[in-house]
Amino acid sequence: MMSDISAGRLLRSNTRGCVVGCHVSQQVPAFGSMIYIPTETGRIFGLVHNIHIDDDGLVRQLAAAGNVPDEIILDNRTNRNVPVEMSILFIGYADGERISHLLPPRPPLSLDEMYICDADDLRNFTSAGQLGYFRHILSNYEIPAGDLLSAHLQAAKTAHDEGGDPGWTNSAIQEIIILLRDNHEMMTNVLGAISNAFPASL
């Protein structure tokens, strides 16, 4: 069952990803969370790979003021439009009920809403195909691939364990090793990050 709580709206997008803006009081996804953006024919799936909180003139003044009362900090966060931006890496899409691990045919539009995937969404997406979406993560050198995969695998493991498929995680790690077999430096970095999350699996 899909969540019906919006986690933000698109600010800008391209073929490989997008940036979503939201208010700090909204349900902000964590780093590595899998999200979806509804389209006319289905959904676009992505991973949160960066969360950015901008400042402004008032925030700079408060930060430099020293001791700031808690009520002023709370008022600044809840009553003012504190800008939170999330960078999303696209990892696939659904056309109707068919899930593909290819990049979406076209990017979503400005002000489209973004939602956080639940356990069913995670299981359905990660079980489709042959884990081909890993290449979108591993081929993008501008993101922290090891940390992103670790966070994603932890969430996916919980979903698959609940769904009765505890072997999914080991299969996923083996696929990552295969994809990185010719890049030993990156393999060391990625598996080093994953080993912190799954020390018994490596």
C-alpha positions, 0 to 999 in steps of 0.5 A: 500500500502506498503512502499518501503523505507528500514528502515534497514537490519537485523544483527541477529535474532531468533524465537522471534525477531531480531536486525536491523542496519541502518544509522542515515540518514535513515528513522529510525522507532520510538519506538513502530512502526510496521514493516515488513520483506519480506520473500519468502512466505509473511512477518514477522511483528514486533514492535520496542521495543528498539533503540540503538545508539552505540558510538566509540572512536571519539564520546567519544573524541568529547563529552569530548571536550566541545563546538563542532561546529555544522558542526563537529556534522553534519559531524559525523552524515552524513558522518560517519557510525553512528551505529543505532540498533533497537530491534524488537519483532516479533508479527506475519506473513503473508503467502501469504494473510493469516495473523497469530498472531503466531510467524513466522515458521523460523526467517528472514536471515541476511541482509534481509531488514526491512520496516515500516508498513503503515496504511493499514498494521496496519489495516489489521494485527490488524483486523486479528484474536482476537488480539492474538499478544498481548500475545507476548508483555505481556509475554516478561518481558525484554521489557517495555510492557506498553509503547510499547503497548501505542505507538502501540495502538496510531498508530493503533488507528489513522489507524482504525479511518481513516478506519472507525473503531473508536471502535477498541481501546476500544476493544483492551484495554478490551482484554488487561484487560482480558489477565492480569486479573490474574496478577494485578501488571502487569495490573496496570503498563500496564493500567497506561501507556495506560491511559497516552495515552488514558485517556478517555478510562479507 
